[in-house]
């Protein structure tokens, strides 16, 4: 699909047709980069996407354990009250 660059202040931009936006799953926030002479626009990654499912899977396998044993601190022993 061909389109034209339009002026937006001192910058230039393009208008993306709604069907392309829907097909790509774009929302208000996108990631944009240049790769091999092409401008790539993709939906912004959610940094914690899939964490809940991964945690449930770890629990199912019994692998959701502490890496280090708990250590009492001076606060635990002297200052903390239930």
PDB file of N, CA, C and O in Angstrom:
ATOM      1  N   UNK A   1       0.851  -1.167   0.000  1.00  0.00           N
ATOM      2  CA  UNK A   1       0.000   0.000   0.000  1.00  0.00           C
ATOM      3  C   UNK A   1       0.900   1.234   0.000  1.00  0.00           C
ATOM      4  O   UNK A   1       1.793   1.343   0.841  1.00  0.00           O
ATOM      5  N   UNK A   2       0.682   2.146  -0.914  1.00  0.00           N
ATOM      6  CA  UNK A   2       1.440   3.391  -0.961  1.00  0.00           C
ATOM      7  C   UNK A   2       0.675   4.475  -0.227  1.00  0.00           C
ATOM      8  O   UNK A   2      -0.555   4.486  -0.206  1.00  0.00           O
ATOM      9  N   UNK A   3       1.425   5.385   0.371  1.00  0.00           N
ATOM     10  CA  UNK A   3       0.837   6.543   1.035  1.00  0.00           C
ATOM     11  C   UNK A   3       1.829   7.688   0.936  1.00  0.00           C
ATOM     12  O   UNK A   3       2.933   7.512   0.421  1.00  0.00           O
ATOM     13  N   UNK A   4       1.451   8.839   1.417  1.00  0.00           N
ATOM     14  CA  UNK A   4       2.309  10.020   1.356  1.00  0.00           C
ATOM     15  C   UNK A   4       2.686  10.462   2.757  1.00  0.00           C
ATOM     16  O   UNK A   4       1.923  10.279   3.705  1.00  0.00           O
ATOM     17  N   UNK A   5       3.882  11.052   2.881  1.00  0.00           N
ATOM     18  CA  UNK A   5       4.272  11.689   4.132  1.00  0.00           C
ATOM     19  C   UNK A   5       3.544  13.022   4.227  1.00  0.00           C
ATOM     20  O   UNK A   5       3.440  13.750   3.240  1.00  0.00           O
ATOM     21  N   UNK A   6       3.040  13.340   5.418  1.00  0.00           N
ATOM     22  CA  UNK A   6       2.352  14.608   5.636  1.00  0.00           C
ATOM     23  C   UNK A   6       3.134  15.419   6.667  1.00  0.00           C
ATOM     24  O   UNK A   6       3.812  14.859   7.528  1.00  0.00           O
ATOM     25  N   UNK A   7       3.032  16.722   6.568  1.00  0.00           N
ATOM     26  CA  UNK A   7       3.716  17.598   7.527  1.00  0.00           C
ATOM     27  C   UNK A   7       2.951  17.607   8.856  1.00  0.00           C
ATOM     28  O   UNK A   7       1.727  17.735   8.894  1.00  0.00           O
ATOM     29  N   UNK A   8       3.713  17.466   9.937  1.00  0.00           N
ATOM     30  CA  UNK A   8       3.177  17.575  11.293  1.00  0.00           C
ATOM     31  C   UNK A   8       4.156  18.476  12.029  1.00  0.00           C
ATOM     32  O   UNK A   8       5.134  17.995  12.603  1.00  0.00           O
ATOM     33  N   UNK A   9       3.901  19.778  12.015  1.00  0.00           N
ATOM     34  CA  UNK A   9       4.864  20.731  12.570  1.00  0.00           C
ATOM     35  C   UNK A   9       6.140  20.680  11.756  1.00  0.00           C
ATOM     36  O   UNK A   9       6.107  20.805  10.532  1.00  0.00           O
ATOM     37  N   UNK A  10       7.277  20.496  12.436  1.00  0.00           N
ATOM     38  CA  UNK A  10       8.565  20.371  11.752  1.00  0.00           C
ATOM     39  C   UNK A  10       8.853  18.927  11.354  1.00  0.00           C
ATOM     40  O   UNK A  10       9.876  18.652  10.728  1.00  0.00           O
ATOM     41  N   UNK A  11       7.983  18.021  11.700  1.00  0.00           N
ATOM     42  CA  UNK A  11       8.186  16.601  11.421  1.00  0.00           C
ATOM     43  C   UNK A  11       7.344  16.176  10.226  1.00  0.00           C
ATOM     44  O   UNK A  11       6.629  16.983   9.632  1.00  0.00           O
ATOM     45  N   UNK A  12       7.442  14.916   9.893  1.00  0.00           N
ATOM     46  CA  UNK A  12       6.615  14.323   8.845  1.00  0.00           C
ATOM     47  C   UNK A  12       6.017  13.054   9.426  1.00  0.00           C
ATOM     48  O   UNK A  12       6.603  12.436  10.314  1.00  0.00           O
ATOM     49  N   UNK A  13       4.865  12.667   8.932  1.00  0.00           N
ATOM     50  CA  UNK A  13       4.204  11.476   9.441  1.00  0.00           C
ATOM     51  C   UNK A  13       3.384  10.812   8.364  1.00  0.00           C
ATOM     52  O   UNK A  13       3.296  11.302   7.238  1.00  0.00           O
ATOM     53  N   UNK A  14       2.791   9.701   8.716  1.00  0.00           N
ATOM     54  CA  UNK A  14       1.884   8.984   7.819  1.00  0.00           C
ATOM     55  C   UNK A  14       0.592   8.712   8.570  1.00  0.00           C
ATOM     56  O   UNK A  14       0.572   8.651   9.799  1.00  0.00           O
ATOM     57  N   UNK A  15      -0.473   8.553   7.823  1.00  0.00           N
ATOM     58  CA  UNK A  15      -1.750   8.144   8.410  1.00  0.00           C
ATOM     59  C   UNK A  15      -1.902   6.657   8.148  1.00  0.00           C
ATOM     60  O   UNK A  15      -1.779   6.195   7.014  1.00  0.00           O
ATOM     61  N   UNK A  16      -2.171   5.920   9.208  1.00  0.00           N
ATOM     62  CA  UNK A  16      -2.357   4.478   9.073  1.00  0.00           C
ATOM     63  C   UNK A  16      -3.843   4.169   8.977  1.00  0.00           C
ATOM     64  O   UNK A  16      -4.610   4.588   9.845  1.00  0.00           O
ATOM     65  N   UNK A  17      -4.267   3.455   7.953  1.00  0.00           N
ATOM     66  CA  UNK A  17      -5.677   3.076   7.853  1.00  0.00           C
ATOM     67  C   UNK A  17      -6.088   2.165   9.014  1.00  0.00           C
ATOM     68  O   UNK A  17      -5.309   1.324   9.460  1.00  0.00           O
ATOM     69  N   UNK A  18      -7.311   2.343   9.492  1.00  0.00           N
ATOM     70  CA  UNK A  18      -7.819   1.560  10.627  1.00  0.00           C
ATOM     71  C   UNK A  18      -7.686   0.055  10.427  1.00  0.00           C
ATOM     72  O   UNK A  18      -7.310  -0.638  11.372  1.00  0.00           O
ATOM     73  N   UNK A  19      -7.978  -0.490   9.236  1.00  0.00           N
ATOM     74  CA  UNK A  19      -7.809  -1.938   9.069  1.00  0.00           C
ATOM     75  C   UNK A  19      -6.372  -2.418   9.318  1.00  0.00           C
ATOM     76  O   UNK A  19      -6.169  -3.508   9.851  1.00  0.00           O
ATOM     77  N   UNK A  20      -5.376  -1.608   8.934  1.00  0.00           N
ATOM     78  CA  UNK A  20      -3.980  -1.985   9.202  1.00  0.00           C
ATOM     79  C   UNK A  20      -3.684  -1.947  10.694  1.00  0.00           C
ATOM     80  O   UNK A  20      -3.003  -2.826  11.223  1.00  0.00           O
ATOM     81  N   UNK A  21      -4.201  -0.921  11.373  1.00  0.00           N
ATOM     82  CA  UNK A  21      -3.998  -0.803  12.818  1.00  0.00           C
ATOM     83  C   UNK A  21      -4.613  -2.000  13.532  1.00  0.00           C
ATOM     84  O   UNK A  21      -3.996  -2.587  14.422  1.00  0.00           O
ATOM     85  N   UNK A  22      -5.834  -2.357  13.136  1.00  0.00           N
ATOM     86  CA  UNK A  22      -6.513  -3.504  13.747  1.00  0.00           C
ATOM     87  C   UNK A  22      -5.774  -4.801  13.444  1.00  0.00           C
ATOM     88  O   UNK A  22      -5.597  -5.634  14.333  1.00  0.00           O
ATOM     89  N   UNK A  23      -5.348  -4.978  12.220  1.00  0.00           N
ATOM     90  CA  UNK A  23      -4.665  -6.205  11.819  1.00  0.00           C
ATOM     91  C   UNK A  23      -3.348  -6.381  12.578  1.00  0.00           C
ATOM     92  O   UNK A  23      -2.974  -7.503  12.920  1.00  0.00           O
ATOM     93  N   UNK A  24      -2.647  -5.276  12.841  1.00  0.00           N
ATOM     94  CA  UNK A  24      -1.376  -5.342  13.565  1.00  0.00           C
ATOM     95  C   UNK A  24      -1.567  -5.377  15.076  1.00  0.00           C
ATOM     96  O   UNK A  24      -0.615  -5.620  15.817  1.00  0.00           O
ATOM     97  N   UNK A  25      -2.796  -5.134  15.537  1.00  0.00           N
ATOM     98  CA  UNK A  25      -3.059  -5.132  16.974  1.00  0.00           C
ATOM     99  C   UNK A  25      -2.445  -3.941  17.682  1.00  0.00           C
ATOM    100  O   UNK A  25      -2.063  -4.043  18.848  1.00  0.00           O
ATOM    101  N   UNK A  26      -2.343  -2.802  16.989  1.00  0.00           N
ATOM    102  CA  UNK A  26      -1.739  -1.611  17.584  1.00  0.00           C
ATOM    103  C   UNK A  26      -2.718  -0.924  18.524  1.00  0.00           C
ATOM    104  O   UNK A  26      -3.930  -0.944  18.310  1.00  0.00           O
ATOM    105  N   UNK A  27      -2.166  -0.316  19.573  1.00  0.00           N
ATOM    106  CA  UNK A  27      -2.966   0.475  20.507  1.00  0.00           C
ATOM    107  C   UNK A  27      -2.382   1.885  20.525  1.00  0.00           C
ATOM    108  O   UNK A  27      -1.715   2.288  19.572  1.00  0.00           O
ATOM    109  N   UNK A  28      -2.622   2.630  21.582  1.00  0.00           N
ATOM    110  CA  UNK A  28      -2.129   4.012  21.652  1.00  0.00           C
ATOM    111  C   UNK A  28      -0.612   4.097  21.740  1.00  0.00           C
ATOM    112  O   UNK A  28      -0.031   5.104  21.337  1.00  0.00           O
ATOM    113  N   UNK A  29       0.039   3.066  22.255  1.00  0.00           N
ATOM    114  CA  UNK A  29       1.497   3.078  22.409  1.00  0.00           C
ATOM    115  C   UNK A  29       2.108   2.024  21.492  1.00  0.00           C
ATOM    116  O   UNK A  29       1.660   0.878  21.462  1.00  0.00           O
ATOM    117  N   UNK A  30       3.142   2.426  20.741  1.00  0.00           N
ATOM    118  CA  UNK A  30       3.812   1.512  19.821  1.00  0.00           C
ATOM    119  C   UNK A  30       5.318   1.620  20.005  1.00  0.00           C
ATOM    120  O   UNK A  30       5.820   2.608  20.541  1.00  0.00           O
ATOM    121  N   UNK A  31       6.030   0.597  19.558  1.00  0.00           N
ATOM    122  CA  UNK A  31       7.487   0.629  19.464  1.00  0.00           C
ATOM    123  C   UNK A  31       7.831   0.898  18.013  1.00  0.00           C
ATOM    124  O   UNK A  31       7.207   0.340  17.110  1.00  0.00           O
ATOM    125  N   UNK A  32       8.826   1.753  17.783  1.00  0.00           N
ATOM    126  CA  UNK A  32       9.228   2.087  16.426  1.00  0.00           C
ATOM    127  C   UNK A  32      10.752   2.031  16.339  1.00  0.00           C
ATOM    128  O   UNK A  32      11.450   2.478  17.249  1.00  0.00           O
ATOM    129  N   UNK A  33      11.261   1.477  15.233  1.00  0.00           N
ATOM    130  CA  UNK A  33      12.705   1.371  15.040  1.00  0.00           C
ATOM    131  C   UNK A  33      13.008   1.310  13.548  1.00  0.00           C
ATOM    132  O   UNK A  33      12.121   1.057  12.733  1.00  0.00           O
ATOM    133  N   UNK A  34      14.253   1.541  13.207  1.00  0.00           N
ATOM    134  CA  UNK A  34      14.710   1.421  11.825  1.00  0.00           C
ATOM    135  C   UNK A  34      15.499   0.125  11.715  1.00  0.00           C
ATOM    136  O   UNK A  34      16.359  -0.168  12.546  1.00  0.00           O
ATOM    137  N   UNK A  35      15.195  -0.641  10.683  1.00  0.00           N
ATOM    138  CA  UNK A  35      15.852  -1.929  10.490  1.00  0.00           C
ATOM    139  C   UNK A  35      16.068  -2.143   8.994  1.00  0.00           C
ATOM    140  O   UNK A  35      15.106  -2.283   8.239  1.00  0.00           O
ATOM    141  N   UNK A  36      17.314  -2.167   8.574  1.00  0.00           N
ATOM    142  CA  UNK A  36      17.614  -2.427   7.169  1.00  0.00           C
ATOM    143  C   UNK A  36      16.966  -1.447   6.212  1.00  0.00           C
ATOM    144  O   UNK A  36      16.486  -1.848   5.152  1.00  0.00           O
ATOM    145  N   UNK A  37      16.941  -0.176   6.563  1.00  0.00           N
ATOM    146  CA  UNK A  37      16.355   0.827   5.708  1.00  0.00           C
ATOM    147  C   UNK A  37      14.838   0.898   5.760  1.00  0.00           C
ATOM    148  O   UNK A  37      14.231   1.640   4.988  1.00  0.00           O
ATOM    149  N   UNK A  38      14.216   0.143   6.654  1.00  0.00           N
ATOM    150  CA  UNK A  38      12.760   0.152   6.799  1.00  0.00           C
ATOM    151  C   UNK A  38      12.401   0.654   8.200  1.00  0.00           C
ATOM    152  O   UNK A  38      13.136   0.428   9.161  1.00  0.00           O
ATOM    153  N   UNK A  39      11.276   1.329   8.295  1.00  0.00           N
ATOM    154  CA  UNK A  39      10.763   1.759   9.595  1.00  0.00           C
ATOM    155  C   UNK A  39       9.766   0.698  10.051  1.00  0.00           C
ATOM    156  O   UNK A  39       8.781   0.413   9.370  1.00  0.00           O
ATOM    157  N   UNK A  40      10.040   0.124  11.210  1.00  0.00           N
ATOM    158  CA  UNK A  40       9.196  -0.934  11.773  1.00  0.00           C
ATOM    159  C   UNK A  40       8.363  -0.333  12.903  1.00  0.00           C
ATOM    160  O   UNK A  40       8.903   0.250  13.843  1.00  0.00           O
ATOM    161  N   UNK A  41       7.058  -0.479  12.804  1.00  0.00           N
ATOM    162  CA  UNK A  41       6.127  -0.046  13.847  1.00  0.00           C
ATOM    163  C   UNK A  41       5.426  -1.297  14.359  1.00  0.00           C
ATOM    164  O   UNK A  41       4.813  -2.030  13.583  1.00  0.00           O
ATOM    165  N   UNK A  42       5.515  -1.541  15.659  1.00  0.00           N
ATOM    166  CA  UNK A  42       4.840  -2.710  16.228  1.00  0.00           C
ATOM    167  C   UNK A  42       4.239  -2.362  17.569  1.00  0.00           C
ATOM    168  O   UNK A  42       4.618  -1.376  18.200  1.00  0.00           O
ATOM    169  N   UNK A  43       3.298  -3.181  17.997  1.00  0.00           N
ATOM    170  CA  UNK A  43       2.651  -2.893  19.280  1.00  0.00           C
ATOM    171  C   UNK A  43       3.697  -2.928  20.386  1.00  0.00           C
ATOM    172  O   UNK A  43       4.635  -3.725  20.354  1.00  0.00           O
ATOM    173  N   UNK A  44       3.515  -2.047  21.363  1.00  0.00           N
ATOM    174  CA  UNK A  44       4.451  -1.952  22.477  1.00  0.00           C
ATOM    175  C   UNK A  44       4.359  -3.223  23.316  1.00  0.00           C
ATOM    176  O   UNK A  44       3.275  -3.729  23.607  1.00  0.00           O
ATOM    177  N   UNK A  45       5.520  -3.712  23.689  1.00  0.00           N
ATOM    178  CA  UNK A  45       5.573  -4.924  24.500  1.00  0.00           C
ATOM    179  C   UNK A  45       5.182  -4.598  25.936  1.00  0.00           C
ATOM    180  O   UNK A  45       5.549  -3.553  26.472  1.00  0.00           O
ATOM    181  N   UNK A  46       4.442  -5.496  26.539  1.00  0.00           N
ATOM    182  CA  UNK A  46       4.112  -5.391  27.953  1.00  0.00           C
ATOM    183  C   UNK A  46       5.219  -6.119  28.702  1.00  0.00           C
ATOM    184  O   UNK A  46       5.344  -7.336  28.564  1.00  0.00           O
ATOM    185  N   UNK A  47       6.039  -5.406  29.503  1.00  0.00           N
ATOM    186  CA  UNK A  47       7.193  -6.043  30.137  1.00  0.00           C
ATOM    187  C   UNK A  47       6.858  -7.251  31.002  1.00  0.00           C
ATOM    188  O   UNK A  47       7.700  -8.133  31.171  1.00  0.00           O
ATOM    189  N   UNK A  48       5.664  -7.311  31.547  1.00  0.00           N
ATOM    190  CA  UNK A  48       5.312  -8.422  32.440  1.00  0.00           C
ATOM    191  C   UNK A  48       4.270  -9.351  31.835  1.00  0.00           C
ATOM    192  O   UNK A  48       3.611 -10.114  32.542  1.00  0.00           O
ATOM    193  N   UNK A  49       4.132  -9.275  30.524  1.00  0.00           N
ATOM    194  CA  UNK A  49       3.159 -10.123  29.846  1.00  0.00           C
ATOM    195  C   UNK A  49       3.526 -11.599  30.042  1.00  0.00           C
ATOM    196  O   UNK A  49       4.662 -12.000  29.788  1.00  0.00           O
ATOM    197  N   UNK A  50       2.572 -12.388  30.486  1.00  0.00           N
ATOM    198  CA  UNK A  50       2.794 -13.817  30.669  1.00  0.00           C
ATOM    199  C   UNK A  50       3.322 -14.212  32.038  1.00  0.00           C
ATOM    200  O   UNK A  50       3.466 -15.401  32.322  1.00  0.00           O
ATOM    201  N   UNK A  51       3.618 -13.221  32.906  1.00  0.00           N
ATOM    202  CA  UNK A  51       4.175 -13.557  34.216  1.00  0.00           C
ATOM    203  C   UNK A  51       3.198 -14.358  35.069  1.00  0.00           C
ATOM    204  O   UNK A  51       3.612 -15.292  35.755  1.00  0.00           O
ATOM    205  N   UNK A  52       1.925 -14.018  35.041  1.00  0.00           N
ATOM    206  CA  UNK A  52       0.949 -14.720  35.880  1.00  0.00           C
ATOM    207  C   UNK A  52       0.874 -16.189  35.487  1.00  0.00           C
ATOM    208  O   UNK A  52       0.854 -17.064  36.353  1.00  0.00           O
ATOM    209  N   UNK A  53       0.834 -16.462  34.191  1.00  0.00           N
ATOM    210  CA  UNK A  53       0.779 -17.850  33.723  1.00  0.00           C
ATOM    211  C   UNK A  53       2.058 -18.597  34.096  1.00  0.00           C
ATOM    212  O   UNK A  53       2.008 -19.762  34.492  1.00  0.00           O
ATOM    213  N   UNK A  54       3.207 -17.924  33.970  1.00  0.00           N
ATOM    214  CA  UNK A  54       4.480 -18.565  34.315  1.00  0.00           C
ATOM    215  C   UNK A  54       4.535 -18.892  35.808  1.00  0.00           C
ATOM    216  O   UNK A  54       5.036 -19.948  36.192  1.00  0.00           O
ATOM    217  N   UNK A  55       4.020 -17.988  36.655  1.00  0.00           N
ATOM    218  CA  UNK A  55       4.014 -18.227  38.098  1.00  0.00           C
ATOM    219  C   UNK A  55       3.115 -19.409  38.445  1.00  0.00           C
ATOM    220  O   UNK A  55       3.463 -20.229  39.294  1.00  0.00           O
ATOM    221  N   UNK A  56       1.955 -19.497  37.787  1.00  0.00           N
ATOM    222  CA  UNK A  56       1.054 -20.634  38.034  1.00  0.00           C
ATOM    223  C   UNK A  56       1.715 -21.946  37.622  1.00  0.00           C
ATOM    224  O   UNK A  56       1.582 -22.958  38.311  1.00  0.00           O
ATOM    225  N   UNK A  57       2.424 -21.926  36.505  1.00  0.00           N
ATOM    226  CA  UNK A  57       3.101 -23.131  36.033  1.00  0.00           C
ATOM    227  C   UNK A  57       4.211 -23.547  37.000  1.00  0.00           C
ATOM    228  O   UNK A  57       4.369 -24.735  37.283  1.00  0.00           O
ATOM    229  N   UNK A  58       4.975 -22.589  37.505  1.00  0.00           N
ATOM    230  CA  UNK A  58       6.009 -22.894  38.501  1.00  0.00           C
ATOM    231  C   UNK A  58       5.387 -23.516  39.743  1.00  0.00           C
ATOM    232  O   UNK A  58       5.917 -24.482  40.292  1.00  0.00           O
ATOM    233  N   UNK A  59       4.258 -22.959  40.188  1.00  0.00           N
ATOM    234  CA  UNK A  59       3.581 -23.490  41.366  1.00  0.00           C
ATOM    235  C   UNK A  59       3.110 -24.925  41.117  1.00  0.00           C
ATOM    236  O   UNK A  59       3.243 -25.786  41.987  1.00  0.00           O
ATOM    237  N   UNK A  60       2.567 -25.176  39.939  1.00  0.00           N
ATOM    238  CA  UNK A  60       2.086 -26.515  39.594  1.00  0.00           C
ATOM    239  C   UNK A  60       3.224 -27.533  39.642  1.00  0.00           C
ATOM    240  O   UNK A  60       3.034 -28.672  40.068  1.00  0.00           O
ATOM    241  N   UNK A  61       4.398 -27.111  39.202  1.00  0.00           N
ATOM    242  CA  UNK A  61       5.565 -28.016  39.192  1.00  0.00           C
ATOM    243  C   UNK A  61       6.292 -28.041  40.539  1.00  0.00           C
ATOM    244  O   UNK A  61       7.256 -28.787  40.706  1.00  0.00           O
ATOM    245  N   UNK A  62       5.837 -27.229  41.502  1.00  0.00           N
ATOM    246  CA  UNK A  62       6.482 -27.192  42.813  1.00  0.00           C
ATOM    247  C   UNK A  62       7.815 -26.471  42.793  1.00  0.00           C
ATOM    248  O   UNK A  62       8.664 -26.715  43.650  1.00  0.00           O
ATOM    249  N   UNK A  63       8.007 -25.590  41.830  1.00  0.00           N
ATOM    250  CA  UNK A  63       9.284 -24.893  41.696  1.00  0.00           C
ATOM    251  C   UNK A  63       9.217 -23.454  42.182  1.00  0.00           C
ATOM    252  O   UNK A  63      10.136 -22.677  41.922  1.00  0.00           O
ATOM    253  N   UNK A  64       8.157 -23.084  42.876  1.00  0.00           N
ATOM    254  CA  UNK A  64       8.034 -21.717  43.376  1.00  0.00           C
ATOM    255  C   UNK A  64       8.540 -21.641  44.814  1.00  0.00           C
ATOM    256  O   UNK A  64       7.778 -21.372  45.743  1.00  0.00           O
ATOM    257  N   UNK A  65       9.824 -21.880  44.977  1.00  0.00           N
ATOM    258  CA  UNK A  65      10.452 -21.871  46.296  1.00  0.00           C
ATOM    259  C   UNK A  65      11.455 -20.722  46.375  1.00  0.00           C
ATOM    260  O   UNK A  65      11.906 -20.208  45.351  1.00  0.00           O
ATOM    261  N   UNK A  66      11.799 -20.327  47.599  1.00  0.00           N
ATOM    262  CA  UNK A  66      12.789 -19.275  47.791  1.00  0.00           C
ATOM    263  C   UNK A  66      14.164 -19.781  47.356  1.00  0.00           C
ATOM    264  O   UNK A  66      14.496 -20.944  47.588  1.00  0.00           O
ATOM    265  N   UNK A  67      14.952 -18.934  46.739  1.00  0.00           N
ATOM    266  CA  UNK A  67      16.302 -19.319  46.328  1.00  0.00           C
ATOM    267  C   UNK A  67      17.254 -19.350  47.513  1.00  0.00           C
ATOM    268  O   UNK A  67      18.165 -20.177  47.557  1.00  0.00           O
ATOM    269  N   UNK A  68      17.049 -18.454  48.475  1.00  0.00           N
ATOM    270  CA  UNK A  68      17.880 -18.392  49.672  1.00  0.00           C
ATOM    271  C   UNK A  68      16.996 -18.590  50.890  1.00  0.00           C
ATOM    272  O   UNK A  68      15.840 -18.168  50.894  1.00  0.00           O
ATOM    273  N   UNK A  69      17.535 -19.234  51.931  1.00  0.00           N
ATOM    274  CA  UNK A  69      16.723 -19.416  53.136  1.00  0.00           C
ATOM    275  C   UNK A  69      16.466 -18.062  53.809  1.00  0.00           C
ATOM    276  O   UNK A  69      17.302 -17.162  53.724  1.00  0.00           O
ATOM    277  N   UNK A  70      15.306 -17.912  54.480  1.00  0.00           N
ATOM    278  CA  UNK A  70      15.034 -16.655  55.190  1.00  0.00           C
ATOM    279  C   UNK A  70      16.044 -16.441  56.315  1.00  0.00           C
ATOM    280  O   UNK A  70      16.431 -17.391  56.997  1.00  0.00           O
ATOM    281  N   UNK A  71      16.462 -15.215  56.503  1.00  0.00           N
ATOM    282  CA  UNK A  71      17.436 -14.874  57.544  1.00  0.00           C
ATOM    283  C   UNK A  71      16.791 -13.833  58.451  1.00  0.00           C
ATOM    284  O   UNK A  71      16.263 -12.826  57.980  1.00  0.00           O
ATOM    285  N   UNK A  72      16.840 -14.088  59.759  1.00  0.00           N
ATOM    286  CA  UNK A  72      16.308 -13.115  60.720  1.00  0.00           C
ATOM    287  C   UNK A  72      17.253 -11.932  60.803  1.00  0.00           C
ATOM    288  O   UNK A  72      18.474 -12.082  60.757  1.00  0.00           O
ATOM    289  N   UNK A  73      16.664 -10.755  60.927  1.00  0.00           N
ATOM    290  CA  UNK A  73      17.463  -9.546  61.088  1.00  0.00           C
ATOM    291  C   UNK A  73      17.263  -8.999  62.489  1.00  0.00           C
ATOM    292  O   UNK A  73      16.410  -9.480  63.235  1.00  0.00           O
ATOM    293  N   UNK A  74      18.041  -8.004  62.842  1.00  0.00           N
ATOM    294  CA  UNK A  74      17.903  -7.377  64.150  1.00  0.00           C
ATOM    295  C   UNK A  74      16.500  -6.779  64.289  1.00  0.00           C
ATOM    296  O   UNK A  74      15.920  -6.808  65.375  1.00  0.00           O
ATOM    297  N   UNK A  75      15.965  -6.248  63.220  1.00  0.00           N
ATOM    298  CA  UNK A  75      14.603  -5.709  63.247  1.00  0.00           C
ATOM    299  C   UNK A  75      13.609  -6.808  63.603  1.00  0.00           C
ATOM    300  O   UNK A  75      12.722  -6.603  64.432  1.00  0.00           O
ATOM    301  N   UNK A  76      13.758  -7.989  62.969  1.00  0.00           N
ATOM    302  CA  UNK A  76      12.853  -9.108  63.262  1.00  0.00           C
ATOM    303  C   UNK A  76      12.920  -9.502  64.715  1.00  0.00           C
ATOM    304  O   UNK A  76      11.892  -9.765  65.338  1.00  0.00           O
ATOM    305  N   UNK A  77      14.114  -9.546  65.260  1.00  0.00           N
ATOM    306  CA  UNK A  77      14.314 -10.060  66.620  1.00  0.00           C
ATOM    307  C   UNK A  77      13.976  -9.037  67.703  1.00  0.00           C
ATOM    308  O   UNK A  77      13.463  -9.411  68.758  1.00  0.00           O
ATOM    309  N   UNK A  78      14.256  -7.741  67.462  1.00  0.00           N
ATOM    310  CA  UNK A  78      14.123  -6.754  68.524  1.00  0.00           C
ATOM    311  C   UNK A  78      12.982  -5.762  68.353  1.00  0.00           C
ATOM    312  O   UNK A  78      12.427  -5.291  69.345  1.00  0.00           O
ATOM    313  N   UNK A  79      12.624  -5.439  67.127  1.00  0.00           N
ATOM    314  CA  UNK A  79      11.706  -4.335  66.927  1.00  0.00           C
ATOM    315  C   UNK A  79      10.321  -4.735  66.442  1.00  0.00           C
ATOM    316  O   UNK A  79       9.353  -4.016  66.693  1.00  0.00           O
ATOM    317  N   UNK A  80      10.207  -5.833  65.773  1.00  0.00           N
ATOM    318  CA  UNK A  80       8.923  -6.216  65.210  1.00  0.00           C
ATOM    319  C   UNK A  80       7.998  -6.767  66.261  1.00  0.00           C
ATOM    320  O   UNK A  80       8.410  -7.585  67.083  1.00  0.00           O
ATOM    321  N   UNK A  81       6.738  -6.329  66.251  1.00  0.00           N
ATOM    322  CA  UNK A  81       5.736  -6.858  67.176  1.00  0.00           C
ATOM    323  C   UNK A  81       4.514  -7.276  66.385  1.00  0.00           C
ATOM    324  O   UNK A  81       4.103  -6.562  65.471  1.00  0.00           O
ATOM    325  N   UNK A  82       3.935  -8.394  66.707  1.00  0.00           N
ATOM    326  CA  UNK A  82       2.699  -8.848  66.069  1.00  0.00           C
ATOM    327  C   UNK A  82       1.537  -8.246  66.749  1.00  0.00           C
ATOM    328  O   UNK A  82       0.396  -8.502  66.363  1.00  0.00           O
TER     329      UNK A  82
END
